[in-house]
């Protein structure tokens, strides 16, 4: 296995452990709305957005070169 694959697997394992330990339901107040959502989604959503944006920006950067 390459170093990149090992690093990705370790990061995925750490994120998985973090998510498993945070399954509580929390309340979020947004101006006039109040919703109950799992902390799992609060952690996972920004993580996935970061992966997607990083992938897009990386591919745009490679095309520029």
N, C-alpha and C positions, 0 to 999 in steps of 0.2 A: 504494500500500500504506500501511496505517496504521502509526503508530509502534509500536503493540503487536505487530503482526504481524512487523515487522522485528526487534524485540527478541527475540521468541520464536524466530525463525529463527536469530539469532546465538547464542542460548543452546543451541539444538539442535545447531548446528554445533560449538560448543565441546565439548559432551558427546560428540558423535560422534567428534571427534578424540581426546578423552581415552580413550574406549573402545577405539578402534582401536590406540592405542599401548600398551594394557595387556591383551594377550591371553594372558598367562602363566597357567600353572596353579599355584595355591598350596595349601598345606595349612592346614586350620583344625582346631584342637583344641578340642572342646567337652566338658568334663568327661571322660566315658569314651569319647567318639567322636572319631574323626579322619577327616576327609573331604578329598578333593581337589576343588577347584572353581576355575573360571576367575575371574580377577580382574575380568573383564568383568561377571560376575554380581554380584560384591561391590560394584561401582560402580553398576551399573544399578538394582539392587533398591531401595536406599534413595532414589535419585533418583525412581523411579516412585512409591514410597510417599509421598514428600514432595509430589509433584504431586497424587496422589489425595487426601491429607489436606487440602491447601490448597484444592482444589476443593470438597470437602465442607464445610469450615469457612466458606469464602467464600459458598457457597450458603445455609448456615444463617444467616450473618450478614445476608445480603440479605433473607431471609424475615422476620427479626426486625424490620427497619426498616419 
